[in-house]
């Protein structure tokens, strides 16, 4: 009986926190859901870590119902999707799942959410995708992008860049949710397992293939007459660089902790963000080394 009362009390508290977020977001014209939506999963992550997915679904459904009553479809979508991400993360802590897999699923949820809100149903959520494409096309025309790169179909490249940036943003939001939830749960004495991304085994050949794809465009630039092949090669080069940068981030995070003695997780994240913004080619190089050498085994040792 006491346990059920505690569940109800904690659930009401989590709903109150989410309700405050929804109310402030409505009053501020969607500013909170646009900039700090990663706060939404935290109450459900806490509840899921304490009581698991089964009981957490009740709170998640109540939060979604409250969102549609107070704010309509937009608030419902944000609360439902990000709330499910937080609840899944909390359930992973509750059931002591492999945190690397939990983080990957959380990132997939945030990628899906960003794809719906910024690409697939952009007009529903207030984004004018056509206007953004026209604006970027105008910028590329002003810098003579076609003459510099040989790419003729600029609009398709812009669309590809928007999709890739949506994926990157979703991955970053997933990791932000992970770090914020981990800090919160650790402070509240929950045992959050360490994420071991080494369970995702990839062959060294993927590193070499990604590096070849990255430099292929620069080598073949001006030597291919078919513009469609040229555009496809450019998109493939971007995807390869993204793959190397992701592993560069993972490798940098582990390297900072192993060889530089930086045990503060927050400091490591800040350093990686700075490097990503200023020296992303360095992260790409680290990703190539991390994939093609035995540095992973040396770190684990």
C-alpha positions in Angstrom: 0.0 0.0 0.0 2.7 2.4 1.0 4.6 1.6 -2.2 1.6 2.4 -4.4 1.1 5.7 -2.6 4.7 6.5 -3.2 4.3 5.7 -6.9 1.3 8.0 -7.1 3.1 10.8 -5.3 6.2 10.5 -7.4 4.1 10.3 -10.6 2.2 13.4 -9.6 5.4 15.3 -9.0 6.8 14.2 -12.4 3.6 15.3 -14.1 3.8 18.7 -12.3 7.3 19.3 -13.5 6.3 18.4 -17.1 3.2 20.6 -16.8 5.3 23.5 -15.7 7.5 23.0 -18.8 4.4 22.9 -21.1 2.9 26.0 -19.5 6.1 28.0 -19.8 6.7 26.7 -23.4 3.2 27.9 -24.4 3.8 31.3 -22.8 7.1 31.8 -24.4 5.9 30.8 -27.9 7.7 27.4 -28.1 11.1 28.7 -27.1 11.6 25.9 -24.5 10.8 23.1 -26.9 13.1 24.8 -29.5 16.2 25.2 -27.3 16.0 23.1 -24.1 13.6 20.3 -25.0 16.2 17.9 -23.6 14.8 18.7 -20.1 11.5 16.9 -20.9 13.0 13.4 -20.6 14.5 14.0 -17.2 11.4 13.5 -15.0 10.4 10.4 -16.8 14.0 9.1 -16.8 14.0 9.5 -13.0 10.6 7.8 -12.6 11.6 5.0 -15.0 14.9 4.4 -13.1 12.9 4.1 -9.9 9.9 2.0 -11.0 10.6 0.7 -14.5 8.9 0.9 -17.8 5.6 -0.8 -16.8 4.7 1.9 -14.2 6.4 4.6 -16.1 4.0 4.1 -19.1 1.1 5.4 -17.0 2.9 8.6 -16.2 4.0 8.9 -19.8 0.5 8.5 -21.0 -0.8 11.1 -18.5 1.9 13.5 -19.5 1.0 13.1 -23.2 -2.7 13.6 -22.4 -1.9 16.7 -20.4 0.2 18.0 -23.4 -2.5 17.6 -25.9 -5.1 19.3 -23.6 -2.9 22.3 -22.8 -0.9 22.8 -26.0 -2.3 20.7 -28.8 -0.5 18.4 -31.3 2.9 20.1 -31.2 3.3 19.8 -27.5 1.9 16.3 -27.6 4.5 15.2 -30.1 7.4 16.7 -28.2 6.3 15.4 -24.8 5.4 11.9 -26.2 8.7 11.4 -28.2 11.2 12.9 -25.8 9.3 11.5 -22.8 9.5 8.0 -24.3 13.3 8.5 -24.8 13.7 9.5 -21.1 11.5 6.6 -19.9 13.4 4.1 -22.0 16.7 5.5 -20.6 15.4 5.2 -17.0 14.1 1.7 -17.6 17.6 0.8 -18.9 19.0 1.9 -15.5 16.3 0.1 -13.6 16.9 -3.2 -15.4 20.7 -2.7 -15.6 20.8 -2.9 -19.4 23.9 -2.3 -21.4 24.0 1.5 -21.4 25.7 1.7 -24.8 22.6 0.1 -26.4 20.3 2.3 -24.3 22.1 5.4 -25.5 21.9 4.3 -29.2 18.2 3.7 -28.9 17.8 7.1 -27.2 19.7 8.7 -30.1 17.4 6.9 -32.6 14.4 8.3 -30.8 15.8 11.9 -31.0 16.8 11.4 -34.6 13.3 10.3 -35.5 11.8 13.3 -33.6 14.0 15.8 -35.3 13.3 14.2 -38.7 9.6 14.6 -38.2 9.7 18.1 -36.9 12.2 19.6 -39.3 11.9 17.6 -42.5 8.8 15.3 -42.9 6.2 17.5 -41.1 8.1 20.7 -41.0 5.2 23.0 -41.9 3.1 21.5 -39.1 5.7 22.5 -36.6 6.2 26.0 -38.0 9.3 25.4 -40.2 9.3 26.7 -43.7 11.7 24.2 -45.3 11.3 25.6 -48.8 12.2 29.0 -47.6 15.3 27.7 -45.8 16.4 25.8 -49.0 15.9 29.0 -51.1 18.0 31.0 -48.6 20.9 28.5 -48.6 20.7 28.3 -52.3 21.0 32.1 -52.5 24.0 32.0 -50.2 25.7 29.3 -52.3 25.1 31.3 -55.4 26.7 34.4 -53.9 29.9 32.5 -53.1 30.0 30.8 -56.5 29.6 27.3 -55.0 29.0 25.7 -58.4 32.2 27.1 -59.9 34.2 26.2 -56.8 33.0 22.6 -56.5 31.5 21.7 -59.9 28.2 20.8 -58.3 25.3 21.8 -60.5 22.2 20.6 -58.6 22.7 22.7 -55.5 19.2 22.1 -54.2 19.7 18.3 -53.8 23.0 19.0 -51.9 21.2 21.4 -49.6 18.5 18.8 -48.9 21.2 16.2 -48.2 22.9 18.6 -45.8 19.7 19.2 -44.0 19.1 15.5 -43.6 22.7 14.9 -42.4 22.5 17.9 -40.0 19.2 16.5 -38.6 21.0 13.2 -37.9 23.9 14.9 -36.2 21.5 17.1 -34.1 19.6 14.0 -33.1 22.8 12.2 -32.0 23.9 15.2 -30.0 20.5 15.5 -28.3 20.6 11.8 -27.4 24.0 12.2 -25.8 22.8 15.4 -24.0 19.9 13.5 -22.6 22.3 10.7 -21.5 24.7 13.1 -19.7 21.9 15.1 -18.0 20.1 12.0 -16.9 23.3 10.4 -15.7 24.2 13.5 -13.6 20.7 13.6 -12.1 20.4 9.9 -11.3 24.0 9.7 -10.0 23.2 12.6 -7.6 20.2 10.7 -6.4 22.3 7.6 -5.6 21.1 5.5 -8.6 23.7 3.1 -10.0 24.1 4.1 -13.6 26.1 1.5 -15.5 29.1 2.7 -17.6 28.5 2.8 -21.3 30.9 0.5 -23.1 30.7 1.3 -26.8 33.3 -1.3 -27.6 30.5 -3.9 -27.8 29.7 -2.4 -31.2 32.4 -4.2 -33.3 33.3 -2.6 -36.6 36.0 -3.8 -38.9 39.1 -1.8 -39.7 38.0 -1.9 -43.3 35.1 0.5 -42.5 37.7 3.1 -41.4 39.7 2.8 -44.6 36.5 2.8 -46.7 35.2 6.0 -44.9 38.6 7.7 -45.4 38.7 6.8 -49.1 35.1 8.1 -49.5 36.1 11.3 -47.7 39.1 12.1 -50.0 37.5 10.7 -53.1 35.6 13.8 -53.9 38.7 16.0 -53.6 40.7 13.7 -55.8 38.0 13.2 -58.5 36.8 16.8 -58.5 36.7 18.2 -62.0 37.3 14.8 -63.6 33.7 13.6 -63.7 31.5 15.1 -66.4 28.2 13.6 -65.2 26.8 16.1 -62.6 24.6 13.4 -60.9 27.6 11.2 -60.2 29.4 14.4 -58.9 26.5 15.2 -56.6 26.2 11.7 -55.3 30.0 11.5 -54.6 29.7 14.8 -52.6 26.9 13.4 -50.5 28.8 10.1 -50.0 31.9 12.1 -48.9 29.9 13.9 -46.3 28.5 10.7 -44.9 32.0 9.2 -44.7 33.3 12.3 -42.9 30.3 12.1 -40.5 31.1 8.4 -39.8 34.8 9.3 -39.0 33.8 12.2 -36.8 31.4 10.1 -34.7 34.2 7.6 -34.0 36.6 10.6 -33.5 34.3 11.8 -30.7 34.2 8.4 -29.1 37.9 8.0 -29.4 38.6 11.5 -28.1 36.4 10.9 -25.1 38.2 7.7 -24.2 41.6 9.2 -24.9 41.0 12.2 -22.7 40.1 9.9 -19.8 42.9 7.3 -20.4 46.0 9.3 -21.3 45.4 12.8 -20.1 44.0 11.9 -16.8 40.8 13.9 -17.4 38.2 12.0 -15.3 35.6 14.8 -15.3 33.0 13.7 -17.8 31.6 17.2 -18.2 35.1 18.6 -18.9 35.7 15.9 -21.5 32.4 16.8 -23.2 33.2 20.5 -23.3 36.6 19.9 -24.8 35.2 17.6 -27.5 32.5 20.2 -28.3 35.1 22.9 -28.7 37.3 20.7 -30.9 34.2 19.7 -33.0 33.3 23.4 -33.6 36.9 24.6 -34.4 38.9 21.6 -35.5 36.5 19.0 -36.9 39.2 17.7 -39.3 41.2 16.7 -36.1 38.2 14.7 -34.9 38.0 13.1 -38.3 41.7 12.1 -38.2 41.3 10.7 -34.6 38.3 8.7 -35.8 40.3 7.2 -38.7 43.2 6.3 -36.3 40.7 4.9 -33.7 39.1 2.6 -36.3 42.2 1.4 -38.1 44.7 0.9 -35.3 44.9 -1.0 -32.0 44.4 2.1 -29.9 41.0 0.8 -28.7 42.7 -2.3 -27.2 45.4 -0.1 -25.6 42.7 2.1 -24.0 40.8 -1.0 -22.7 44.0 -2.3 -21.2 
